[in-house]
Amino acid sequence: IVTLVLAGRYLEARARARTSDEVRALAALGAKTARVRRPGGAEEEVPIDRLVVGDVVIVRPGEVVPADGRILVGSSAIDEAMVTGESIPVERGPGDEVTGGTLSGTGTFRFRVTRVGGDTLVAQIIRLVEEAQGSKAPIQRLVDRIASIFVPIVFAIAIASALVWLVFGPEPRVGFALSAFVAVLIIACPCALGLATPTAIIVGTGRGAARGILIKTAQALETARAIDVVAFDKTGTLTVGRPQVVDYLNCAGIGEDEVIRIIASAESRSEHPLAAAVVELATTKGLALTDPTTFEALPGQGVHATVDGHEVWIGNVELARAHGFADMSDESIARQQQNGRTVLAATIDGAPAGILALADTPKAAAKDAIGDLRRMGLRTFLVSGDAHRVAEAIARDLGIDEVRAEVRPEGKAALVAELQAAGHRVAMVGDGVNDAPALARADLGIAIGSGTDVAIATADVVLVGGDPRGVPRALRLARATVTTIRQNLFWAFIYNVALIPVAAGVLYPLTGWLLSPVLAAAAMALSSVTVVTNSLRLRSVPLK
């Protein structure tokens, strides 16, 4: 009996150890040393625990980034798979943030350390996962209550079966009574029952962490399974969060690139986001900009500048028309505005030069995410503070079911409450301070990891990489985890309900067979290993 019990415990311990493989893998990501560039230009290799915020660190191809920071010089394709779950390396350059534990690919760069030790993203991920794995799901609390009743009942059954054997059993009565008493106690050990929920939660949250999905509590897993409506914020959640030039019409008699170069040069001194988008277009095309000779920013209108001797006006349509832009492009402008785009018009030396259409474009994976949710049978909402035409254009492009536009922060929370009052279980996905009330009000708050600290703190689930496909993945993971918990509990209960009477000896009058304590010990060990092994299947459940 002791040998079988210990063998079962050993197999169970090995299986349980595998449930936390993802967390251990995250903990092992960190570099041991860092190459620090000192103020004089000298390089010094220091242990990782001696790094401080503000240090400038050099990372070469194939090296692990030793801490969180922001790139100063250089660039590299960085493998962030262990943090975000995405296998394709991401190009990072000056001004971009890098995460400790990620792997530098093709380039060398220098970055300034912004977080070290327990403040790094990987350390925070590990902490969140461990807290989630230590939390109890509502179903586990129910199991605990059942177990508190189950244990005394089992003792009563064991004593009753022993007494029955002592009074009515064949000789040797004491031997039969003792065998039945011990077999009932062993077979009824609620080990499998106790493992059913926590092992599934440990594997599920670990699997999520490996895919960039941080589930803060076990309760969030249960809640996520019942979600039937998903509401999205727009800016920064489904879109890139900044305007980009999405269309251009050349109205000048010179080449398109030259017009863009002159217009972008005029905008280069402006700090407006629309101006930055025009400059980005020119930079992407590899055009060399010229510093304007004169520059005047016209608040709410646009820019007036002189570039290479050319007088340039660029801004809203009214400004351009006041300085030489003809009405012939009204149809083109109206079409762009109907598509929810912001239009900039430019004149060069008093003649029409070009029309640029700008928009906050959807993230590359946003359409796939919405399509996944619809295939899962979920209803989708877009909730935005933007104008109706802008929000409706994005929703139409992505295939979102319903739109609520020009909504203030408190209005987002009110919409969530309205849907809940109609009997829906609502998930809210957002990234900003203005989303926090709705994230808190929703049944399940999902924050984009690139968002504000307030949104992340309020949410139940955090998507580290900001990929909206993490939403359907998180919901699929929750469904699979809760299904596994229910399977585990079903088999654990069936095992106890079926074998306790057998251990007590109900089959003996019919078959002459009594379950021995040795076989009871083997069955108990097998039940625990079966439950843990079933939980480990979550590691291979497809999330796409």
N, C-alpha and C positions, 0 to 999 in steps of 0.2 A: 504493500500500500504506500509506504513512505517513498519507495523508489519511483513508483508511477506518478505520485503527486509531485515529487521533485523534478522528474523528467518533464511533466506537463508545465510546471512553472518555468523551467529552463526554456522550453520552446515558446512559451508565452512571452517571456522576457525578451527573447531574440526578436520575435515578431513586433513587440511594442517598441523596441529600440529602432526598428525600421520606420516607424510612424513619424519620427522626428528628424529623418534624414535631411529634409529641406532646410530646417532651421540650423542644423549643424553645418550644412554646406554654406549657408549665409555667413555663419560665424567664422568659417575658415577662409572667407574671401580676402580678408585684409592683408596688405603687404607687411613685411616684417621691418623693413627699413625705408627711408625716403632720402632722395638726393636734393639737399637744400642749397639754393644759391644765396650766398651771403652778400651784404651790401658792396663789398669790394670786387665782386665778380667770382670769388672763389666758390668751389662746390664742396659740400661736406655731406657724407652719408651718415645719417643719424637714425637711431632706433625710432620706431613709429610712435612710441609713447613720449618722445621728446619733442614732437612736432607741436607748434603753437599757432594759434590764429594769427594770420599776417605773414607767416613764412612763405617764401617763394620757392616752389618745388619744381624740379625738372623731371619730366616723364618721357622716356624713349619708347620706340616701337616694341611691343611685346611685354611691356611692364604693366604691373597693376597700379592703378591710381591709389595713392596711400591715404588720401583724406578728401573731404568735400571741398570744393573751391570754385574759383572763376578763372577761366583762361585769360592770360595776359598776352602771350605771344605764341604763334604757331597753331597748328591744327592737327587733328587725327580722327580717323574713323574708330569710334569707341564701341566695344562690345558691352552692351548693358543688359544682356540676357538674364543674368542672375538677379537683377534688380527689377527690371520691367517685364521680363518674360518674352521680349521680342528678340528673335535670333539675328535680325539684320543689324549690322553695326551702324551707328549714327554718327554723321560728320559733325564735329564740334570745333569751333574756332574762337577767336578773341571775343570776349564778352559772354560766352556760353558757360553754363555751369557744368561741372563734372562731379561724379559721385565716387567716393572711396569704395574700392572693391571691384570697380569695373576695369576692363582690360583695354589698354591703348593698342591700336592696330598699326596703321601705316606711318604715322607721323610723330614728330617730337614737338612737345609744347611745354611752356612754363605756365604755372597757375598759382594764384594766391589762395592760401588756405583760409576757408571761412568757418569750417566746423571740424572738430577733432573728437576722438574718444567716443563717449556715450552720446554726443550730440549729432554724430553723423547719421546720414539717412539709413545706412545698413543697421546701425545700432538701434535706431528707432523702430525699424521694421522688426528686428528680432524681439524687441521689448513688446511691441503690439501683438505679435504672433504668440509669444509666451503667455501674455495676459489672456488672450482669446482661448488658448488651449487650457488654461487654468479655470476658465469661467464655466458655469453650468447652464445648460439649455433648460428651458421650462420642462421639457419632457424628462430630463434627468431628475428634476426635483420630484416629478410624479413617480418615477421609478424608485427614488429614495423612500417616498412615503409607502409605496407598495412593499418594499423590502423590509421596512420597519414592522409591518404586519406579518409578512411572509415568514420571517425568522422564528418568532414564537409559535406560529402554526406548525412549522416543520418540527420544532422540538416536541410539540404535543403529538404530532403524528408518529415520531420516532418512539416516544415513550409508550403511546397506545399500541403500536405494532409489537413492541417488546412484551408488553403485558399480555396481549392476545396470544403470542407464541408461548409465553410461560404457562398460560392457563389451558390453551387448547392445542398447542403444538405437539408433535411427536417427540420422542426422545432422540438425542439429548435436548430437552427443552431450553435449558440455559444457553447452550451453544447456538441454537436457532434464534433465540431471542436476542442474544448479543450480536449475532451476524446481521439480523434485520435492523437493529438499532443503529449500528455503525454504518451500514449501507445507506440508510435513509439520510443520516447526517452528512455523509460524504457526497451522495448524489445531489442533495439539495443545496450544497454550497453555492451561494449566489455569485460566484466569480464571473461567470459569463454575463450575468445580468449587470454586474457592476462595470464590466468592460464595454458593454454594448454601445453606450453613448460616448464616453470620453475618447475611445480609440478612433471612432469615426470623426469626431471633432478635431482631434490632433492631426489626423491625415488630411482632412478637408482644408483646415486653415493653413497647413504646411504646403499643400498643393497650390492653394491660392497665392501664398507668398512667393512661390517659385514662378508664378505667372504675373507678378506685379499687382495682385489683388489682396489687399490687407483687410481682413475681416476682424473687427475689433472685439466682438463678443459672440459666444455661442448662440445667444438669442437672435442675433442678426441672421444667422443661418436659417433658423426656423421661420423667421419673418420673411426672408427673401423668397422662400419656397412658395409663399402664398400670394406674392405680388401679381396683380393683373393689369396695372396701369403704370407706365413709366413716363414721368414728366422731365423734360430737359430744359435747362437754361441754354441760351444760344452762344453768346460771346465767350470764347475760351473753352467752352465745353464741347460743342459740335463744330465750332469754327476755330480758325487759328488765332483769333483774338486781335488781329490788326488788319487794316485795309491793304489790299494789293490791287495792282492794275490788272484787270481781267480782259480789257478790250481797248483797242486804240484805232482811231480813224485819222489818217493823215490828210490834212486839208491844204497843205502848202505845196509849192512847186519844187521843193527840194526833197532829198531823200529822207525816208522815215527815221533812220538812225540819227541823222544830223538834227532833225527837228526834236527828237527825244533828248539828244545831248544838250541842246540849247535850253529846252524847257527845264530839264533836270538841273542844269547849272543855275538857272534862276531860282529854283526851289532849294538849292543846297544850303542856304543860310537859314531857312525856315525850320522851326521846331515842331510844326504841325504834323500829325500822323499821316495826313494825305500827302504832304510834301515828302515825307520819308518814303512813302510807297513809290512816288515818282522817281526819286533818287535810286531806290532799290532796283527799279526796272532798268535804269541806265547802267547800273553796276552789273546787273545780271547779264546785260548785253556786252559788257566789257568796254563801255564807252568812257573816254577820259573827259572828266568834267572840268569846266573853267570857273574860277572864282569870279562872281559878278562884280563889275566895276561899281555899280550902284545897286542898292537893295532897299526895298520898302515893303514891310509887311502890312497888309490892310486887314485888320481884324474882322472876321465874319465874311470876308470877300475873297481874298487871295493875296497875290504877290505882284509887285511891279519892280522890274530889275533891268539892268543893262548887261548883256553878255556878248563879248567880242564885238562891241559896237552896235549890237541889235537891241532894240527896245522890246521887252517881253512883258506881256500881261498874261497871267494865268490864275484862274480861280473859278468862282461860280459863273454860270452862264450869263447872268446880268452884268457882271464885271466885264467879261469878254465882249459882250455886245456893245457895251458903252465905249469900247476901244477898238472897234473895227471888225468884230465877228459878225458875219452875215446871218440872216435868218434861214439860209438854205438847209441847215442841218437840224432844223426843229424835229423832223421825223426821227432821225437817229437818236437825238437826245431823249425824246419822249419814250422811245422803245427801251433805252437803257434804264430810264427811271422807272418804267413799268416793271422791269425785272429786279427792282429793289437796289439798283446801283447808284452810287454817287457820281455825278458827272463834273469833270473839270474841263474847261475850254480855254484855249490859249491863242493869243495873237502874237505875231512877230512883225515888227515894223508896220503895225496898223493893218495887217492882212491876216485872215484866218490861218492858223497853223495846225491845230489838231484838237481832237476830242479824246479824253481819257475817261474810261469807265472804271470805277473802283468799287470793291466790295470786300467785306470780311468773308473770305472764302471758307467753305466747309473743309474740315480735316479730311485727309485722304481716306481714312477708315470709317468716317461717319455714316456713309450710305450703307456700308456692309453691316454696321452695328444696328441701324434701324431695320434693315431687312431681316437680320437674325431675330430681333425682338418680335417682329410681325409673324415670322414663321413659328415662333414659340407660342403664338396666340395672344400676345400682349398688345394692348392699346397704347399708342404713343401720343404725347403732347409736346408742343414747343411753347415755352412760356418765356416771353422776352419783353424788355422795356423798349425795344426798337419800334419804329413805325410799322404799321400793318403791311405795307407793300414789301418792306425789307424782310420781315419775319415770314410772310407768306411765300416769298421767293425761295428762301432757304428750305422751308417745309416742303414745298413742291419739289424742289431738287432732290431732297433726301427721302421723300415718301412718307413723311410724318402724317399721322391721321388728323390731328386737330391743332389749331394755333390760337394762342391768346397773346396778343401784342399790346404794346404800350402799357405794360403792367408794372406797377411799382413793387418794391420788395415785399410790403405787407400784402399786396395783391397776389403774389405767388403763394404765400402761406394760405391765403383765403381760398385760392383755387384747390390746393391740396385738401383743405378742410371740406370744401364742397364735394369733391370726389369721394372722400371718405364717408360723408353723410349719405351719399348715394349707394354705399355698400362696397366700394372698391378698396383694395389694398394698394397703396400708392408708394412708388419709389420716386424720389426726387434726385436728379443729377445736376450738380452745379459746381462752381469753382470760386465764386466771389463772396465778399462780405454781404452783398445784397441777396445772396441765395441762402444765407444762414437761417433766417426764420423758417423758410420752406423746408430746408433740410431737417431742422429740428421737429417740424410739425408732421413730416411724412412718416409713414410706417417704417420706411427704410431710406436713410439719407446716404447718398453716394457722392463722394467728393473727388474731383480731379486733382491728382497729386501736385500738378503745377499751379494749383490755385492758392488762395489765401489761407493763412493759419487758422482764421476763424471758421472757414468752411470745413477744413480738414478736422478741426477739433469737434465740430458739431456732428459730423457724419458718422454713420455706422460702418461704412465700407470706404476705403481709399484706393483709388486706382493710381499706382505710383507713376506710371509712364504717361498718363493723360490720354491714353488711347480709348476712345469711346467703345471699342469692341470689348473692353473689359466689363461693360455692363451686362451684356448677354452671357459672357463667360462666368461672371459672378453668380448670376441667377441659375445657370445650369449647374454650377458647382454646389450651390445651396440645395437645389432639388436632389442632386445625386447623394449629397451627404445625409439629408434627412431621410431619403429612401433607404440608405444603408443602415442608419440608426434603427429604423422600423424593422428592417429585415433582421438585424441583430437581436432586437428585443423579442421579435416573434419566435426565433429559433431558441433563444434562451428560455422563454416561458414554456414553449412546447416541450423542450428537453426536461424541464422540471416537472411539468404537469404529467408528462407521459411516464417518466422513470421513477418518480417518488412512489407511486402505487406498486410498481414492479419491485423496487427495493424493499418495500414493506412486506412483500410476499403474496400479493393477490393472485399470482399465477400458479403458486405452489399446489393448491388443491386440484387444479386442472392438469398441470404438466409435471408436477413433482420437481420443479426447478425453482431455486431461490437465488436471486442475484447476490453474488459474493461481494464483500467490501473491496476486493482487488479489482474486479470488473467495474465497480462503482467509481473507484479512483481513476481508472483508465477513461471512463466515460466523462467524468468531470474535467479531466485534463483536455480531452478532445474537444469538449464544448467550448472551453476558453480559447483554445488555439483556433477553432473554427470562426469564432466571432472576430478575433483580431485579424485573421487572414481575410475575412470578408471586408473588413474596414480597409485593409491595404489595397483592395481592388480600386479604391478611389484614386489611387495614383495613376491609373491608366484610363480613367473615364475621359472620353473626348469632350473638350470644352468648346469646340468650334461648331 
